[in-house]
Amino acid sequence: MNARILWAFVTALVFVIVLLDATLYQVDAGQYAVVTSFGRIVQGRVAPGLHAKIPFVQDAHIFNAQLLNLRVEPQTLLSKGHKRLLVDAFVEYRVVSFRRYLTTTGGSRHRAQGRLREGVVTGLRRFFANRHLAQVLTGEGLGSLTRTLDAQAARYGISITDLRIERLGLGRHVMDAIDKRMVSDQLTRAARLKACGLAKAQMARGRTDRKRADILAAAYEKAGMIRSRAQARAAAIYAKAYGRDPRFFVFYKSLRAYVQSFANRQTTLVMGPDSGFLRFLKNQGPYGK
């Protein structure tokens, strides 16, 4: 009798536990729940907390209302210039319509991400096919692609908040082409800088030559003026000396002529004994006659 009572108590306890588990459900913070009955939604967007449902008749589907992410596996895509690229993409999204999300995906996150991944891959393929490599590297048009994918994901009750390209792998031939282009650009830039430097150097050299010519011209002019004044003064001194003692002046000029004539030992003079050039070398007294 006691065994029967014990088994009945245990059975009733298990039934109560199962009943409570099938009746009560908990929604954590950052989550929402949708209650369905035989596939029909009877409660939508149930707030966080402890709630009850009709056991074995109603089902509670709990969804994450926070920001979710989806990493798209590396895809080999072709750009407009037929450059083969290896692309890694990263998508951030959240569920905004739990009713639509439940009716289109059955509440399966795996199914929802699969459809989202297909749309992202298709969009990226079109995005790269319509752009050259330079446009792809700058990310031009990526915002427009994000808005287009967001409009497509709205049919599943999903909103795409961000789409990023995490890695853009280039083939060896593309890297070689980029290296050559960079080298060519640097050589062009170096040639332009060199030409600019040569032009500036030529201009500076021209200014220096003009300045040098002006300085030399001024110096020659000043030297000519000084030489003219000196020659005039010397002529005046010679004239004054000649007027004071003509014989001494002739004697002095003759001595200078002797010095200039006999300075070179290889010079040979042929003249007669009565030559006036030698009169001061003869014994004729002071200054000759």
GUTI-990742 format. One line per 4 residues: number of its first residue (from 0); their letters; for each residue x, y, z of N, C-alpha, C. Coordinates in pm, whole numbers. Atoms other than C-alpha are relative to their C-alpha. Last residue first. Example, Ala and Ser with C-alpha at 12.3 -4.5 7.8 and 13.67 -1.06 7.14 Angstrom:
# GUTI-990742
1> sa> -82,-119,-6,1367,-106,714,-77,109,73 ~ 89,-119,0,1230,-450,780,90,120,0
***
This chain:
# GUTI-990742
288> kgyp> 13,-136,58,12362,11877,-7393,-125,5,-84 ~ -46,-15,141,12387,11582,-7161,-13,143,-47 ~ 114,-4,93,12173,11567,-6842,41,8,-146 ~ 138,15,-47,12473,11635,-6618,-99,25,-112
284> gqnk> 41,-86,-111,12806,11597,-6790,-146,-23,34 ~ 29,-136,46,12881,11461,-7140,-51,88,113 ~ -48,-91,-106,13049,11129,-7064,-17,143,-48 ~ -134,-55,27,12841,10912,-7295,38,99,109
280> lfrl> -98,98,-46,12556,10697,-7171,145,49,-27 ~ -14,-9,-146,12318,10997,-7186,97,-103,55 ~ -74,-117,-39,12382,11033,-7563,17,11,151 ~ -105,35,-94,12291,10672,-7632,71,122,55
276> fgsd> 54,85,-105,11950,10731,-7797,103,-30,108 ~ 47,-84,-112,12094,11028,-7992,-53,-84,116 ~ 144,9,-25,12289,10785,-8212,-37,82,122 ~ 53,-135,-18,12635,10910,-8302,-149,1,28
272> pgmv> -60,-63,-117,12800,10575,-8244,-53,140,25 ~ -128,-63,25,12555,10406,-8485,55,68,126 ~ 7,-144,22,12276,10171,-8387,141,56,-16 ~ -104,-36,98,12204,9797,-8372,-16,149,-29
268> lttq> 19,-133,58,12013,9687,-8062,118,29,-92 ~ -121,-50,69,11987,9317,-7966,-32,132,-67 ~ 25,-110,93,11732,9194,-7710,133,50,-58 ~ -11,51,136,11811,8850,-7563,-26,110,-104
264> rnaf> -141,19,36,11886,9001,-7223,19,-48,-144 ~ -12,133,59,11532,9134,-7194,142,-16,-51 ~ 54,94,-99,11526,9429,-6956,11,-143,-49 ~ -98,101,-41,11763,9620,-7185,-51,-98,104
260> sqvy> -68,59,116,11499,9813,-7379,95,-111,40 ~ 91,83,78,11260,9877,-7090,70,-69,-116 ~ 44,114,-82,11533,9994,-6859,-90,-94,-79 ~ -110,94,-16,11695,10213,-7129,-44,-126,76
256> arls> -14,69,129,11355,10368,-7216,114,-100,4 ~ 108,99,4,11302,10448,-6849,6,-79,-132 ~ -35,109,-91,11642,10616,-6843,-108,-109,0 ~ -102,82,65,11550,10816,-7155,42,-117,88
252> kyfv> 67,82,100,11229,10939,-6997,99,-91,-70 ~ 79,102,-71,11422,11060,-6692,-69,-94,-100 ~ -92,98,-58,11682,11242,-6904,-77,-115,66 ~ -50,80,112,11411,11409,-7113,93,-108,52
248> ffrp> 112,83,45,11240,11522,-6791,44,-91,-115 ~ 14,114,-93,11570,11643,-6651,-113,-94,-43 ~ -113,91,20,11630,11852,-6962,-7,-121,93 ~ 16,85,120,11280,12001,-6951,114,-98,-18
244> drgy> -138,32,40,11311,12124,-6592,-10,-94,-120 ~ -95,-51,-98,11000,12303,-6453,144,-27,-46 ~ -8,-145,6,10779,12265,-6757,103,56,97 ~ -67,-35,124,10858,11895,-6784,14,152,-13
240> akay> -143,29,-14,10775,11844,-6416,76,41,-126 ~ -55,-96,-93,10442,12024,-6456,151,-20,16 ~ -4,-130,68,10362,11826,-6767,62,106,91 ~ -107,4,100,10453,11496,-6598,15,137,-68
236> iaaa> -129,0,-72,10244,11585,-6291,115,1,-99 ~ -19,-135,-53,9947,11680,-6512,134,12,72 ~ -36,-87,113,9987,11360,-6711,26,142,49 ~ -139,31,36,9995,11161,-6385,47,91,-115
232> raqa> -88,-57,-103,9679,11338,-6267,147,-23,-33 ~ 3,-146,15,9503,11269,-6594,93,66,100 ~ -78,-35,117,9618,10908,-6583,4,152,-21 ~ -142,21,-30,9496,10874,-6226,89,40,-117
228> rsri> -45,-108,-88,9158,11032,-6309,149,-13,32 ~ -2,-126,77,9118,10803,-6606,48,115,86 ~ -119,2,86,9220,10499,-6402,11,128,-81 ~ -119,-20,-84,8968,10588,-6130,126,6,-85
224> mgak> 1,-138,-47,8691,10632,-6388,122,29,85 ~ -35,-87,113,8785,10311,-6561,4,146,42 ~ -144,11,23,8788,10126,-6226,44,90,-115 ~ -67,-72,-107,8440,10260,-6146,152,-3,-18
220> eyaa> 27,-143,19,8306,10149,-6482,73,84,104 ~ -81,-46,113,8477,9814,-6455,-19,150,-24 ~ -141,-3,-42,8332,9767,-6104,89,52,-112 ~ -19,-114,-89,7981,9867,-6216,146,13,43
216> alid> 12,-122,81,8003,9629,-6510,21,125,85 ~ -124,-18,78,8138,9352,-6288,-6,128,-83 ~ -109,-36,-92,7854,9399,-6036,129,25,-76 ~ 23,-138,-46,7589,9406,-6310,113,46,91
212> arkr> -31,-90,112,7737,9095,-6474,-18,146,41 ~ -146,-2,17,7741,8914,-6138,40,96,-112 ~ -53,-79,-111,7378,9010,-6073,152,13,-10 ~ 32,-140,25,7279,8887,-6417,57,91,109
208> dtrg> -84,-49,110,7470,8563,-6364,-29,147,-30 ~ -137,-18,-49,7308,8513,-6020,91,55,-110 ~ -2,-119,-85,6957,8573,-6158,141,28,51 ~ 15,-118,85,7025,8326,-6438,3,129,81
204> ramq> -129,-22,66,7160,8068,-6194,-7,123,-91 ~ -92,-56,-99,6850,8108,-5976,136,29,-63 ~ 42,-136,-30,6626,8063,-6280,94,66,100 ~ -33,-82,116,6823,7759,-6391,-38,146,22
200> akal> -145,-21,-2,6809,7611,-6039,43,89,-117 ~ -30,-97,-105,6431,7667,-6030,150,29,6 ~ 51,-131,44,6391,7494,-6365,32,108,104 ~ -91,-52,102,6618,7210,-6257,-44,138,-48
196> gcak> -124,-43,-64,6417,7164,-5937,99,57,-99 ~ 30,-123,-73,6087,7156,-6128,126,55,68 ~ 16,-106,99,6230,6903,-6371,-29,134,67 ~ -133,-31,53,6352,6690,-6081,-7,113,-101
192> lraa> -72,-76,-101,6014,6711,-5907,140,39,-49 ~ 62,-132,-8,5836,6605,-6225,71,88,102 ~ -40,-77,119,6082,6322,-6283,-59,141,3 ~ -141,-36,-15,6036,6202,-5923,47,83,-119
188> rtlq> -7,-106,-101,5655,6214,-5959,145,47,19 ~ 57,-122,61,5672,6016,-6281,9,117,96 ~ -100,-48,96,5906,5763,-6117,-48,128,-69 ~ -110,-60,-75,5670,5736,-5819,108,53,-93
184> dsvm> 45,-127,-57,5369,5683,-6044,112,70,76 ~ 13,-98,108,5552,5419,-6247,-43,137,53 ~ -136,-36,40,5659,5235,-5931,-4,107,-110 ~ -56,-84,-106,5301,5245,-5799,141,47,-36
180> rkdi> 66,-130,8,5166,5117,-6131,57,95,106 ~ -53,-71,116,5423,4839,-6138,-61,139,-12 ~ -139,-39,-28,5336,4737,-5784,60,79,-116 ~ 6,-113,-94,4963,4744,-5865,141,49,32
176> admv> 46,-118,74,5018,4526,-6172,-4,123,89 ~ -110,-44,86,5226,4281,-5970,-39,126,-77 ~ -100,-64,-85,4956,4267,-5702,118,50,-82 ~ 54,-130,-38,4693,4198,-5967,100,77,86
172> hrgl> -12,-87,117,4904,3921,-6120,-53,140,31 ~ -140,-38,20,4952,3762,-5778,14,96,-117 ~ -85,102,60,4581,3765,-5704,141,53,-24 ~ -30,-19,142,4424,4019,-5471,91,-111,-49
168> glre> -122,64,45,4259,3947,-5136,17,14,-150 ~ 7,1,146,4004,4194,-5009,133,-54,-50 ~ -127,28,67,3941,4144,-4641,-23,-6,-150 ~ -110,13,-96,3681,4267,-4396,134,-20,-69
164> irld> -93,92,64,3430,4402,-4647,123,-8,88 ~ -142,-36,9,3161,4556,-4433,76,-108,-75 ~ -66,99,85,2783,4559,-4440,144,46,-20 ~ -135,-30,49,2591,4740,-4168,51,-116,-83
160> tisi> -49,-130,-48,2240,4777,-4025,138,35,-56 ~ -147,0,7,2063,4500,-4216,49,140,37 ~ -56,-128,41,1699,4482,-4101,152,-8,5 ~ -137,-28,-41,1525,4143,-4085,40,137,-53
156> gyra> 10,-67,-129,1151,4065,-4096,136,38,56 ~ -17,101,-106,1207,3810,-4372,-11,62,138 ~ 104,101,20,1067,4036,-4645,9,-112,103 ~ 122,-40,-72,1281,4318,-4498,-111,-102,-18
152> aqad> 13,76,-125,1593,4131,-4611,-127,35,76 ~ 29,140,31,1552,4258,-4969,-22,-82,127 ~ 136,8,56,1522,4621,-4858,-38,-144,-34 ~ 94,-22,-111,1828,4579,-4634,-144,-7,-50
148> ltrt> 11,127,-74,2021,4426,-4925,-97,13,117 ~ 70,96,86,1948,4736,-5136,-20,-133,71 ~ 143,-37,2,2042,4972,-4853,-81,-97,-86 ~ 56,31,-132,2373,4791,-4799,-150,31,4
144> lsgl> 21,145,-7,2448,4799,-5172,-62,-40,132 ~ 117,29,83,2394,5177,-5176,-30,-150,0 ~ 119,-42,-74,2634,5213,-4883,-127,-28,-78 ~ 29,106,-97,2897,5008,-5068,-124,36,84
140> gegt> 127,68,26,2881,5241,-5367,-37,-107,99 ~ 104,-83,63,3247,5347,-5357,-125,-84,-29 ~ 130,29,-62,3446,5130,-5118,-114,81,-57 ~ 50,-118,-73,3773,5299,-5219,-133,-25,68
136> lvqa> -91,-29,-110,3935,4966,-5310,-46,121,82 ~ 21,98,-107,3632,4863,-5516,85,33,121 ~ 126,-34,-67,3645,5183,-5720,-28,-95,115 ~ -22,-124,-75,4014,5126,-5801,-127,41,75
132> lhrn> -73,28,-124,3943,4762,-5893,19,126,82 ~ -142,30,20,3678,4854,-6148,68,-16,137 ~ -97,-98,-45,3310,4831,-6067,142,-46,-30 ~ 29,-130,59,3000,4664,-6212,102,107,37
128> affr> 3,14,145,3106,4302,-6153,-20,134,-69 ~ -136,6,52,3207,4384,-5795,2,-5,-152 ~ -73,-121,-39,2859,4500,-5693,140,1,-60 ~ 40,-107,90,2684,4224,-5887,78,128,28
124> rlgt> -43,40,133,2882,3957,-5703,-36,107,-104 ~ -143,-27,14,2842,4141,-5376,50,-37,-139 ~ -20,-144,7,2463,4145,-5415,147,37,-17 ~ 49,-47,130,2449,3775,-5496,23,150,-17
120> vvge> -94,48,102,2671,3691,-5197,-42,47,-139 ~ -125,-78,-11,2462,3912,-4966,99,-43,-108 ~ 21,-135,51,2131,3763,-5084,126,84,2 ~ 20,8,145,2252,3406,-5038,-19,139,-61
116> rlrg> -132,21,62,2387,3488,-4693,-13,-7,-152 ~ -72,-128,-3,2051,3633,-4584,135,-13,-68 ~ 61,-86,101,1872,3320,-4699,71,136,-5 ~ -26,58,130,2115,3102,-4503,-58,86,-112
112> qarh> -135,-40,40,2102,3336,-4204,38,-59,-136 ~ 0,-144,28,1723,3295,-4186,138,46,-46 ~ 66,-22,128,1743,2917,-4217,3,147,-39 ~ -85,58,103,2003,2893,-3939,-62,23,-139
108> rsgg> -108,-95,25,1803,3130,-3720,92,-49,-111 ~ -132,64,1,1497,2910,-3751,107,103,-36 ~ -70,-29,-124,1177,3090,-3647,139,-60,7 ~ 35,99,-100,980,2921,-3921,70,22,133
104> tttl> -113,89,-28,1173,3127,-4175,-34,-110,99 ~ -83,24,118,896,3320,-4350,114,-99,25 ~ 77,57,111,616,3308,-4091,87,-34,-121 ~ 50,132,-34,845,3351,-3790,-72,-64,-118
100> yrrf> -115,91,-15,1044,3640,-3932,-46,-142,25 ~ -44,33,136,723,3808,-4047,118,-96,4 ~ 109,70,66,580,3791,-3695,41,-44,-142 ~ -4,141,-42,912,3878,-3534,-112,-81,-65
96> svvr> 139,46,9,940,4201,-3734,-2,-149,30 ~ 86,-114,-31,1262,4389,-3643,-149,-36,-7 ~ 137,35,33,1512,4104,-3626,-90,115,44 ~ 87,30,-113,1863,4247,-3622,-139,-33,-52
92> yevf> 143,-10,22,2154,4274,-3864,-74,-24,130 ~ 67,-21,-128,2530,4314,-3890,-149,22,-27 ~ 130,-64,1,2700,4167,-4198,-52,10,144 ~ 54,8,-136,3068,4081,-4249,-128,83,3
88> advl> 98,-102,-36,3225,4010,-4588,-56,-28,139 ~ 63,38,-127,3544,3830,-4691,-93,112,41 ~ 71,-97,-82,3636,3875,-5059,-57,-68,125 ~ 49,83,-109,3895,3696,-5276,-57,93,107
84> lrkh> -19,-48,-136,3937,3890,-5599,-59,-99,100 ~ 52,99,-94,3983,3787,-5963,37,41,143 ~ -100,31,-102,4031,4091,-6182,-62,-94,102 ~ -28,144,-5,3804,4081,-6485,119,-32,90
80> gksl> -117,23,85,3819,4460,-6532,45,-144,-2 ~ 36,-39,136,3466,4489,-6398,115,-21,-97 ~ 30,-142,14,3565,4294,-6087,-33,30,-146 ~ -68,-67,110,3538,3917,-6054,-41,147,-6
76> ltqp> 84,-85,84,3450,3743,-5728,86,67,-107 ~ -83,-43,112,3596,3453,-5528,-88,75,-99 ~ 56,21,134,3400,3434,-5204,99,52,-105 ~ -74,-63,111,3535,3395,-4851,-57,-40,-135
72> evrl> -123,71,34,3258,3278,-4612,69,67,-119 ~ 13,69,128,3006,3540,-4508,133,-64,-36 ~ -126,-4,74,3018,3628,-4140,-15,-85,-126 ~ -14,112,92,2676,3704,-3996,129,18,-78
68> nllq> -98,-12,108,2618,3930,-3702,7,-129,-78 ~ -62,128,33,2337,3996,-3458,99,20,-115 ~ -71,-4,128,2226,4318,-3290,73,-132,-21 ~ -125,-76,4,1985,4246,-3007,63,-7,-138
64> anfi> 27,-133,55,1622,4136,-3036,126,85,-11 ~ -96,-97,-52,1705,3769,-2991,-24,134,-68 ~ -92,-59,97,1398,3555,-3058,90,100,71 ~ -79,-108,-58,1194,3316,-2841,105,46,-100
60> hadq> -122,-13,80,922,3104,-2997,75,125,49 ~ -67,-130,-16,656,2998,-2749,131,-1,-78 ~ -146,7,0,425,2710,-2852,56,142,10 ~ -73,-118,44,53,2675,-2773,151,-25,11
56> vfpi> 85,-64,101,-159,2363,-2755,74,121,-60 ~ 25,95,108,56,2118,-2558,-91,56,-109 ~ -93,111,29,40,2349,-2258,-52,-90,-111 ~ 80,123,-11,-161,2669,-2282,89,-117,-38
52> kahl> 72,31,123,87,2947,-2224,-78,-129,22 ~ 65,130,8,243,3117,-1924,-73,-14,-132 ~ 133,1,58,492,3401,-1887,-53,-143,-4 ~ 52,137,-11,805,3489,-1689,-146,0,-44
48> gpav> 64,36,-127,971,3812,-1805,-42,-145,-2 ~ -78,85,-92,1085,3989,-2121,-72,-22,132 ~ -111,-69,-65,808,4131,-2343,77,-95,91 ~ 16,13,-145,592,3916,-2572,124,57,67
44> rgqv> -92,-88,-72,623,4042,-2928,-30,1,150 ~ -120,-48,67,321,3868,-3080,79,95,88 ~ -63,-109,-76,58,3655,-2918,130,39,-71 ~ 103,-49,-93,-189,3427,-3100,53,112,89
40> irgf> -53,-89,-105,21,3349,-3408,-115,53,84 ~ 61,-131,9,-120,3051,-3600,47,85,117 ~ -57,-76,109,100,2744,-3652,-58,139,-16 ~ 17,78,123,-114,2517,-3437,43,82,-123
36> stvv> 89,112,-31,-123,2783,-3166,-32,-69,-132 ~ 83,51,110,161,3032,-3176,-85,-116,50 ~ 75,121,-37,325,3249,-2911,-91,-40,-116 ~ 123,6,78,593,3499,-3018,-66,-134,31
32> ayqg> 60,130,29,871,3586,-2774,-126,20,-82 ~ 145,-8,10,1111,3875,-2733,-52,-137,-39 ~ 71,100,79,1472,3888,-2618,-150,33,-4 ~ -55,1,135,1713,4158,-2500,-65,-102,-90
28> advq> -18,-136,50,1634,4080,-2139,69,-5,-136 ~ -108,-78,-61,1533,3716,-2095,4,141,-60 ~ -61,-84,103,1197,3563,-2187,103,89,68 ~ -67,-122,-43,1092,3278,-1961,64,71,-119
24> ylta> -120,-28,80,841,3002,-2030,53,137,41 ~ -77,-121,-28,568,2841,-1820,120,12,-96 ~ 85,-117,-17,307,2595,-1939,80,128,13 ~ 71,-25,125,500,2303,-2086,-84,126,8
20> dllv> -100,-26,103,753,2312,-1803,-66,33,-133 ~ -55,-134,-22,469,2345,-1549,100,37,-109 ~ 105,-96,29,290,2046,-1698,50,143,17 ~ 13,-6,146,608,1840,-1706,-104,105,-40
16> ivfv> -122,-63,52,676,1925,-1342,-9,15,-152 ~ 6,-144,-32,314,1852,-1244,122,72,-57 ~ 102,-60,86,320,1520,-1427,-8,150,23 ~ -57,-9,133,647,1426,-1258,-98,69,-96
12> latv> -104,-104,-5,498,1509,-918,63,20,-138 ~ 67,-131,-2,181,1310,-991,103,113,-2 ~ 62,-21,131,388,1008,-1095,-67,137,-7 ~ -108,-29,94,605,1035,-785,-57,31,-138
8> fawl> -53,-133,-32,301,1064,-561,108,40,-99 ~ 102,-98,42,131,767,-730,50,142,25 ~ -5,-7,146,448,562,-698,-101,102,-52 ~ -126,-65,40,471,648,-328,8,15,-151
4> iran> 12,-143,-30,106,567,-265,125,76,-46 ~ 94,-57,97,142,234,-440,-15,151,21 ~ -69,-6,129,455,153,-242,-91,61,-105 ~ -90,-114,-6,277,239,86,73,18,-133
0> m> 84,-120,0,0,0,0,87,125,0
***
